[in-house]
Amino acid sequence: MNQIGPIFRALLRNKVGALLLALQIALTMTIIVNAIHMIENRSSMMARESGMDEANQFHLMYVGYKDSFNERVAVETDLLEIRKLNGVVDATQINSTPLSGGGWSMGLTTTPNSQDGTPVSLYFVDDHGLNTLGVELVAGENFSQTEVTYRLSNDKQWPQNILLTEAAAKNLFPDLTPAEMIGQTVFIRDDEPMTIKGIIDHLQAPWVQWSNVNNVMLVPQRGLWNANRYLVRTAPGERDRLMREVEELLLAKRDGRLIRNVTAMDEQRDDAYQDFFALQTVLWVIVTVLTLVTALGIVGMVSFTVNQRRKQIGTRRALGATKGDIMRQFMLENLLITGSGLIIGVASSIALNIWLVDTFSLPRIGWHYLPIAMVVLVIVGQLAVLGPARKAANLSPALATRTT
Amino acid sequence: MLKMTSVRKTFRTDTIETHALRDFDLQVEEGDFVAVTGPSGSGKTTFLNVAGLLETFDDGDYQLDGKSVQGMNDRQLAQLRNEKIGFIFQSFNLLPDLNLFDNVDVPLRYRGFNSAERKQRIEQALETVGLANRMGHYPAQLSGGQQQRVAIARALAGSPRFLLADEPTGNLDSNMASGVLDLLSEINAQGTTIIMVTHDPSLAQRAQRNIFVRDGQVTEVQTGTNIQELLQQTAQV
């Protein structure tokens, strides 16, 4: 390390090449840090629990196309028959599911006609909803069979009782415990009161990128709409068989409807995060290519330098440098250039992140990314310089006496 | 202090074998100022490279300070070069991006001296060659003669047992060459052994001993022999 002073001073005499390489390293660090931050951000979003028993659930849609199709009769008989199937844990009609990307949302307030509503996503379910979804009650009670009503597409009325996720309830009543939230009144559509009957632990809204994804309200209603959806929960290992059986059961009724989109929940998860996965793949490719290009840039630059300084290397060897001294010299030189690049890189990484936060509402970068990226790039730099440095170390000291 | 016995060095390509040194015998004593002359391709530079441990040899024995160098590994050879030999090259071989202080400092850092000792040695060496007031200058800011003086300071700073000079005035005009040669004579007078390879007979005349190399072999010539004549005779043969 006692060569560092002269090496640094020599680099200052040849600023342009070193500066360009340092800037390349800074740019690489800036992009890598923010790309990995985005990758990790997407990974943590993908790792979030939907709140459901996804491995053992599926849903399907049906659409009545004949005038004779009676939605109310269909839903009542269908659900009774599905629940009786061997291996079915429970089933409910539901308007949407987590991860589906489509559904309802409304604003709830704690006082009528208030401007500051808490956005919540709505799932219309019956008294089997909790068990089918696989969510737990934290406080209060589930809906009873008698309070489940039917909702037509043009209905404006809201039932008296609702269940809320703990996250949604906390937004509305930040100072109350779940037990204290039971019986509290909330208002929908500005002034229609509803009572919180129960608090469930966790359930996601249908939209994975929604900032209020954990705010969910369960409403005790069945829809009498043209297109409806059943959610079925099965015993472990029975799902795939039951997906076929339930479809066949409904088709066998020949009552004037189409069955479509029989989808397992984990398949739906894959679909929901397909864009995330694609983005992650693209970012990984960018990170890899950029790191490789930087490494190749270092290899090229150092190889060029070694060729340019063959006689100098020979002279140093003649003056007593060991092979190790020559290797150390190039590695130290690279360390100084990489170090300068990384210092610029830290500043530009933070600057880019501030811009991304302001422009795309991404979360702030974790401070730990910076030292990790620095260590990785130092290692990449040192590995890249290893080959040319070894080549330099193997040059003959006799080069010192050659005239060219 | 330097003894070569039957040293052989052959360069081989796929088609040609060149015997650069053939049974090369030479003994140099402490305090000698030896000039090595000879026609182009006679083996002078190969001798210098072998003597300076810049190149290995194929056969024979080479003892430096009573120790055979054969079989030494790269690290040991580097250490010997650093501690015992000072090099002066025809084209000075100063490192262009280092100032004079750092240039002279190069071998001292490899030696592992502490900074105080290095500073003292550098200042003293540059003082000896008359460039102590230009330590912060870069080689490009100096004349050829001054650059060679810096190279001599660099060679001297580590207090080597002997200096190996490869055409030390080859790139200098006669005025500067004379100055450099005066300096080498002065250094030799102070007890440093010098081996100087040169093709210039007038420079060779200033050495105590003259060695003539022809076809990779040594002929010791008497002081006062007309080396120019020898070179011409060799060329005619």
Interface residues (C-beta under 8 A of the other chain):
Chain A: N2 Q3 G5 P6 R9 A10 R13 N14 K311 Q312 G314 T315 R316 R317 A318 L319 G320 A321 T322 K323 G324 D325 S396 P397 A398 A400 T401 T403
Chain B: T45 L48 N49 G52 L53 L54 E55 D74 R75 A78 Q79 R81 N82 E83 F87 F89 Q90 S91 N93 L95 D97 L98 N99 D102 D105 V106 P107 R109 Y110 R111 Y138 R154 G158 D166
